[in-house]
């Protein structure tokens, strides 16, 4: 049994590891952003340090981090390189949520977790689709039951966007529309090896934000997989209880990544304000009331967003937020944190002023990267619909959705 003291020591070790990695990654973040290149060396470093196994139990070779540990570490990592933090987050949240979904008491799950840790395999998401504008509802990617040489399995077809870490993914986590054993429609989650015939990466990633994530398109054409590749099923819909697990891990960690960007922007702006002294003034601009008001707004926004994320995650770890209506609470932390992060960076840019737009300063990268936050599912409009409907006692699926 883990004692509180040992748990605290473990958490500090993990946070120290994230800090060392972040400081190293920061030295190359601007180069990768400018060149739109993938930071292979960062991922090799994370594999060497076993950071890619952070949420996997220690008894099978992982670092044994909780969801809260992961959120704290991802915030720290994003302070050094947001693209690397966001990209590896798609692996880490998938590993953590799948482990929780299938349960670590299952021998097959323990074997898979151990292999992920020992081989440093990377799982990447094939979730988002252009046709549905996000991860909610029925995917257009299909999985049709079909035997192959006497072996039961599925044929997968579809196209996924925003496949972060595309150059190094070993197993693709792909959500599909499929059927259960009784022929009823369900959403199926598959893990598909990269070498599977019919899997192709199409390089499409050239964006304003998060340029080094290599979030290319994944094209799936007549890819046959055995029945064992289906690792989870859940009922269709935006607010089924099974979504609570996935979104707790996703929303908590993504929120933390963007709070990391906000914190990095804050730190840069404060250092700037403490040393920037116009020739007409006796003291640095940190003494200007306007700068102090910007700093006050930053502190309030950051404290509130961080507190909500940590409170929600701790409630999840304690066994709460498992009800259907609790999904709004889970989504709320991501909505608040990512939008607060945008406002914080805007305030930090206000402190730095015009020099912040020069490429030689990281402020312009923080300014661009943080703007991707509200676009992650659930996006702002969908999140507000869910939160508002839940508050008013209206089911999310109530039709018509608008009007």
Phi, psi and omega per residue, in radians:
X1 nan 2.383 -3.140
X2 -1.416 2.174 3.104
X3 -1.434 2.763 3.105
X4 -0.982 -0.659 -3.129
X5 -1.123 -0.818 -3.125
X6 -1.177 -0.603 3.096
X7 -1.127 -0.710 3.109
X8 -1.139 -0.728 3.112
X9 -1.121 -0.715 3.093
X10 -1.074 -0.800 -3.138
X11 -1.051 -0.713 3.137
X12 -1.180 -0.677 3.088
X13 -1.078 -0.734 3.139
X14 -1.147 -0.720 3.135
X15 -1.174 -0.656 3.070
X16 -1.109 -0.699 3.100
X17 -1.091 -0.810 3.122
X18 -1.052 -0.659 3.124
X19 -1.143 -0.738 3.111
X20 -1.110 -0.761 3.122
X21 -1.122 -0.771 -3.112
X22 -1.061 -0.757 -3.125
X23 -1.125 -0.624 3.089
X24 -1.234 -0.810 -3.095
X25 -1.103 -0.544 -3.124
X26 -1.065 -0.485 -3.111
X27 -1.232 -0.299 -3.104
X28 -2.065 -0.062 -3.031
X29 -1.046 -0.748 -3.105
X30 -1.147 -0.704 -3.132
X31 -1.075 -0.822 -3.134
X32 -1.155 -0.620 3.102
X33 -1.131 -0.807 -3.122
X34 -1.106 -0.755 -3.038
X35 -1.536 -0.114 -3.088
X36 0.981 0.769 -3.104
X37 -1.924 2.709 -3.121
X38 -1.533 2.339 -3.081
X39 -1.456 1.274 -3.135
X40 -0.940 -0.693 -3.070
X41 -1.137 -0.540 3.104
X42 -1.164 -0.706 -3.129
X43 -1.264 -0.573 3.029
X44 -1.107 -0.699 3.108
X45 -1.127 -0.742 3.136
X46 -1.155 -0.604 3.082
X47 -1.184 -0.767 3.135
X48 -1.040 -0.674 -3.109
X49 -1.529 0.014 3.137
X50 1.157 0.312 3.114
X51 -1.085 -0.536 -3.140
X52 -1.210 -0.152 3.089
X53 -1.943 0.381 -3.028
X54 -0.978 -0.765 -3.104
X55 -1.545 0.106 3.141
X56 -1.531 2.419 -3.103
X57 -0.986 2.548 -3.129
X58 -1.094 -0.566 -3.066
X59 -1.161 -0.274 3.084
X60 -2.001 0.240 3.020
X61 1.890 0.019 3.122
X62 -1.565 -2.990 3.140
X63 -1.684 -0.137 3.011
X64 1.264 0.415 -3.115
X65 -1.329 2.536 3.043
X66 -1.439 3.068 3.063
X67 -1.081 -0.657 3.102
X68 -1.152 -0.733 3.069
X69 -0.981 -0.788 -3.108
X70 -1.105 -0.724 3.129
X71 -1.089 -0.787 -3.140
X72 -1.098 -0.753 -3.112
X73 -1.209 -0.682 3.138
X74 -1.192 -0.597 3.043
X75 -1.100 -0.779 -3.138
X76 -1.155 -0.717 -3.138
X77 -1.101 -0.701 -3.126
X78 -1.161 -0.397 3.077
X79 -1.139 -0.468 3.108
X80 -1.581 -0.804 -3.127
X81 -2.665 1.802 -3.061
X82 -1.128 -0.680 -3.118
X83 -1.100 -0.783 3.113
X84 -1.106 -0.763 -3.131
X85 -1.092 -0.777 -3.132
X86 -1.166 -0.723 -3.119
X87 -1.104 -0.902 -3.110
X88 -1.176 -0.383 3.106
X89 -1.081 -0.565 -3.131
X90 -1.183 -0.474 3.016
X91 -1.366 -0.838 -3.007
X92 -1.163 -0.758 -3.140
X93 -1.188 -0.611 3.122
X94 -1.132 -0.771 3.125
X95 -1.092 -0.834 -3.109
X96 -1.111 -0.772 -3.093
X97 -1.247 -0.672 3.117
X98 -1.168 -0.672 3.100
X99 -1.078 -0.711 3.138
X100 -1.263 -0.607 -3.089
X101 -1.188 -0.779 -3.092
X102 -1.543 -0.356 3.110
X103 1.517 2.265 -3.094
X104 -1.384 0.059 3.037
X105 -1.493 -0.220 3.140
X106 -1.369 2.166 -3.076
X107 -1.015 -0.686 3.139
X108 -1.143 -0.689 3.111
X109 -1.154 -0.711 3.112
X110 -1.110 -0.697 3.114
X111 -1.105 -0.784 -3.141
X112 -1.122 -0.740 3.130
X113 -1.095 -0.726 3.121
X114 -1.111 -0.711 3.123
X115 -1.156 -0.694 3.103
X116 -1.045 -0.753 -3.108
X117 -1.230 -0.795 -3.033
X118 -1.310 -0.614 -3.125
X119 -1.631 -0.111 -3.109
X120 0.971 0.694 3.087
X121 -1.219 2.615 3.123
X122 -1.950 2.218 3.029
X123 -1.764 2.263 3.131
X124 -2.119 2.616 -3.053
X125 -1.455 2.347 2.894
X126 -2.043 1.320 -3.002
X127 -1.971 -0.907 -2.968
X128 -1.361 2.473 3.130
X129 -2.315 2.452 -3.123
X130 -1.079 -0.570 -3.045
X131 -1.198 -0.576 -3.081
X132 -1.883 -0.048 3.009
X133 1.222 0.288 -3.138
X134 2.900 -2.726 -3.070
X135 -1.881 0.100 -3.063
X136 -1.615 2.651 3.110
X137 1.402 -2.943 -3.124
X138 -1.319 2.220 3.045
X139 -1.160 2.632 3.031
X140 -1.426 -0.321 3.024
X141 -1.188 2.328 -3.045
X142 -2.011 2.676 3.016
X143 -2.292 1.908 -3.071
X144 -1.837 2.257 -3.135
X145 -1.130 2.285 -3.110
X146 -2.794 2.294 3.072
X147 -1.377 2.576 3.094
X148 -2.362 1.959 -3.110
X149 0.944 0.740 3.083
X150 1.431 0.017 -3.134
X151 -1.836 2.264 3.140
X152 -1.266 2.462 -3.130
X153 -2.981 -2.751 -3.080
X154 -2.443 2.624 2.979
X155 -1.888 2.158 -3.080
X156 -1.833 2.419 3.060
X157 -2.489 2.408 3.095
X158 2.780 -3.087 3.098
X159 -2.463 2.275 -3.140
X160 -1.985 2.543 3.071
X161 -1.942 2.967 3.093
X162 0.979 0.790 3.125
X163 -1.547 1.431 -3.066
X164 -1.082 2.581 -3.109
X165 1.184 0.393 -3.044
X166 -0.832 -0.660 -3.091
X167 -1.175 -0.349 -2.994
X168 -2.165 0.100 -3.103
X169 -1.159 2.309 3.075
X170 -1.652 -0.669 3.114
X171 -2.295 2.268 3.093
X172 -1.615 2.231 3.002
X173 -1.589 1.958 -2.989
X174 -2.124 2.139 3.048
X175 -1.628 2.433 -3.034
X176 -2.415 2.877 2.881
X177 -1.570 2.217 -3.121
X178 -2.651 -2.875 3.127
X179 -2.283 2.691 3.052
X180 -1.494 -3.017 -3.086
X181 -1.092 -0.387 3.140
X182 -1.654 0.061 3.122
X183 1.463 0.168 -3.140
X184 -1.474 2.503 -3.131
X185 -1.115 2.311 3.067
X186 -2.503 2.900 2.981
X187 -1.714 2.116 -3.108
X188 -1.840 2.413 3.077
X189 -1.857 2.142 -3.105
X190 -2.015 2.566 2.909
X191 -1.925 2.113 -2.997
X192 -2.137 2.125 3.117
X193 -1.076 2.569 -3.111
X194 -1.029 -0.590 -3.069
X195 -1.336 -0.050 -3.126
X196 -1.032 2.291 3.119
X197 -1.120 2.331 -3.123
X198 1.771 0.000 3.099
X199 -1.764 2.216 -3.125
X200 -2.483 2.412 3.027
X201 -1.722 2.208 3.082
X202 -1.924 2.073 -3.042
X203 -1.318 1.897 -3.077
X204 -2.177 -0.076 -2.908
X205 -1.467 1.856 3.031
X206 -2.608 1.627 -2.910
X207 -2.239 3.047 3.067
X208 -1.368 -0.660 -3.031
X209 -2.004 2.708 3.026
X210 0.847 0.849 -2.986
X211 -1.173 -0.469 -3.057
X212 -1.615 0.252 3.135
X213 -1.476 -0.235 -3.120
X214 0.871 0.914 -3.077
X215 -1.555 1.148 -3.065
X216 -1.320 3.114 3.089
X217 -1.479 2.547 3.053
X218 -1.953 2.057 3.132
X219 -1.819 2.234 -3.097
X220 -2.094 2.006 -3.078
X221 -2.263 1.935 3.095
X222 0.876 0.804 3.132
X223 -1.547 1.974 3.133
X224 -1.558 2.355 3.086
X225 -2.327 2.605 3.106
X226 -1.232 2.869 -3.082
X227 -1.010 -0.540 -3.116
X228 -1.151 -0.278 3.129
X229 -1.246 -0.315 3.078
X230 -1.408 1.864 -3.025
X231 -1.739 -0.300 -3.137
X232 -2.804 2.640 3.035
X233 -2.334 2.557 3.028
X234 -2.522 2.812 -3.127
X235 -1.244 2.599 3.121
X236 -1.170 2.748 3.111
X237 2.193 2.780 -3.106
X238 -1.378 -0.392 -2.965
X239 -2.267 0.615 3.044
X240 -1.272 2.721 -3.063
X241 -1.088 -0.562 3.122
X242 -1.064 -0.437 3.128
X243 -1.229 -0.363 -3.124
X244 -1.036 -0.721 -3.116
X245 -1.139 -0.895 -3.107
X246 -1.040 -0.824 -3.050
X247 -1.316 -0.444 3.042
X248 -1.101 -0.801 3.124
X249 -1.230 -0.730 -3.105
X250 -1.223 -0.902 -3.065
X251 -1.131 -0.718 -3.139
X252 -1.116 -0.761 -3.085
X253 -1.340 -0.699 3.101
X254 -1.131 -0.741 3.067
X255 -0.980 -0.717 -3.108
X256 -1.181 -0.668 3.094
X257 -1.020 -0.804 -3.089
X258 -1.296 -0.494 3.004
X259 -1.194 -0.516 3.045
X260 -1.123 -0.718 3.073
X261 -1.097 -0.782 3.141
X262 -1.064 -0.705 3.135
X263 -1.160 -0.709 3.103
X264 -1.107 -0.720 3.108
X265 -1.136 -0.722 3.090
X266 -1.033 -0.851 -3.096
X267 -1.067 -0.729 3.124
X268 -1.118 -0.776 -3.105
X269 -1.118 -0.706 -3.139
X270 -1.158 -0.758 3.095
X271 -1.058 -0.705 3.121
X272 -1.083 -0.818 -3.078
X273 -1.147 -0.567 -3.109
X274 -1.318 -0.333 -3.073
X275 -2.023 -0.238 -3.104
X276 -1.437 1.989 -3.125
X277 -2.271 1.796 3.059
X278 -1.036 2.611 -3.030
X279 -1.118 -0.406 -3.105
X280 -1.467 -0.058 -3.062
X281 -2.134 2.651 -3.100
X282 -1.420 -0.462 -3.041
X283 -2.186 2.842 3.130
X284 -1.107 2.898 -3.087
X285 -1.169 -0.211 3.068
X286 -1.057 -0.322 3.120
X287 -1.514 -0.106 3.116
X288 -1.294 2.345 3.105
X289 -0.989 -0.692 -3.135
X290 -1.053 -0.718 3.108
X291 -1.150 -0.709 3.129
X292 -1.134 -0.632 3.101
X293 -1.170 -0.697 3.042
X294 -1.015 -0.805 -3.120
X295 -1.097 -0.694 3.124
X296 -1.091 -0.790 3.118
X297 -1.074 -0.696 3.111
X298 -1.063 -0.824 -3.084
X299 -1.113 -0.714 3.133
X300 -1.131 -0.838 -3.114
X301 -1.093 -0.788 -3.082
X302 -1.173 -0.748 3.141
X303 -1.102 -0.751 -3.110
X304 -1.165 -0.792 -3.116
X305 -1.156 -0.786 -3.128
X306 -1.111 -0.712 3.139
X307 -1.110 -0.720 -3.139
X308 -1.148 -0.757 3.126
X309 -1.047 -0.864 -3.089
X310 -1.159 -0.686 3.113
X311 -1.108 -0.782 -3.125
X312 -1.126 -0.760 -3.139
X313 -1.131 -0.735 3.121
X314 -1.140 -0.617 3.077
X315 -1.144 -0.686 3.086
X316 -1.103 -0.829 3.140
X317 -1.036 -0.592 3.133
X318 -1.349 0.020 3.083
X319 1.750 0.059 3.139
X320 -1.578 -3.108 3.065
X321 1.104 0.548 3.136
X322 -1.647 -0.105 -3.104
X323 -1.425 2.812 -3.122
X324 -1.031 -0.766 -3.109
X325 -1.300 -0.186 -3.137
X326 -1.320 -0.214 -3.109
X327 -1.060 -0.578 3.114
X328 -1.086 -0.678 3.104
X329 -1.129 -0.664 -3.136
X330 -1.183 -0.803 -3.132
X331 -1.177 -0.538 -3.092
X332 -1.027 -0.664 -3.098
X333 -1.149 -0.653 3.115
X334 -1.232 -0.722 3.129
X335 -1.054 -0.871 -3.100
X336 -1.140 -0.803 -3.029
X337 -1.178 -0.762 -3.087
X338 -1.214 -0.647 3.106
X339 -1.288 -0.617 3.045
X340 -1.115 -0.678 3.137
X341 -1.070 -0.697 3.089
X342 -1.070 -0.799 -3.121
X343 -1.152 -0.650 3.128
X344 -1.104 -0.799 3.135
X345 -1.130 -0.651 3.068
X346 -1.060 -0.735 3.107
X347 -1.137 -0.709 3.120
X348 -1.124 -0.682 3.087
X349 -1.119 -0.614 3.089
X350 -1.109 -0.602 3.091
X351 -1.200 -0.796 -3.086
X352 -1.253 -0.648 3.131
X353 1.398 -2.734 -3.046
X354 -0.965 -0.614 3.110
X355 -1.027 -0.343 -3.117
X356 -1.145 -0.337 -3.111
X357 -1.540 -0.085 3.121
X358 -1.319 2.441 -3.104
X359 -1.135 -0.353 -3.119
X360 -1.290 -0.225 3.083
X361 -1.845 2.559 -3.136
X362 -1.310 -0.175 -3.098
X363 -0.989 -0.714 -3.116
X364 -1.128 -0.545 3.088
X365 -1.273 -0.748 3.058
X366 -1.018 -0.751 -3.101
X367 -1.067 -0.712 3.141
X368 -1.341 -0.806 -3.054
X369 -1.101 -0.718 -3.037
X370 -1.136 -0.389 -3.089
X371 -1.258 -0.213 3.082
X372 -1.344 -0.343 -3.027
X373 -0.948 -0.899 -3.108
X374 -1.144 -0.241 -3.116
X375 -1.448 -0.263 3.077
X376 -1.207 2.588 3.118
X377 -1.194 2.549 -0.154
X378 -1.338 2.319 3.133
X379 -1.136 2.919 -2.994
X380 -0.923 -0.855 -3.070
X381 -1.144 -0.744 -3.135
X382 -1.196 -0.690 3.111
X383 -1.080 -0.783 -3.130
X384 -1.153 -0.621 3.085
X385 -1.095 -0.821 -3.126
X386 -1.094 -0.838 -3.108
X387 -1.093 -0.771 -3.124
X388 -1.178 -0.770 -3.140
X389 -1.129 -0.700 3.123
X390 -1.101 -0.731 3.121
X391 -1.093 -0.576 -3.099
X392 -1.655 0.023 3.116
X393 1.312 0.462 3.135
X394 -1.834 2.217 3.113
X395 -1.062 2.496 -3.104
X396 -1.034 -0.656 -3.061
X397 -1.451 0.054 -3.135
X398 -1.004 2.234 -3.104
X399 -1.845 2.601 -0.066
X400 -1.296 2.632 -3.098
X401 -1.109 -0.612 -3.074
X402 -2.244 2.095 3.069
X403 1.658 nan nan
